[in-house]
């Protein structure tokens, strides 16, 4: 989801004094987790993700997360690992 879409949703769905809870994930979160996964040797050290790659990861993360547990760091890690694995398979073809 784009930030502008979230802002629009909040502005049209809630009053300014309404209490809400939310989780906000960004490309910076993906980049930080990629660095950690490389450091832990869970993904190749050669992994380089573009802004578009990180946006794709965030979109997939949002659409495929388990609603029972929400958006978690473990879920983001798994999404990144799967995305990197898919990228490697495309490169190997």
Helices and strands as residue ranges (DSSP letters): H 3-13, H 27-39, H 51-64, H 73-92
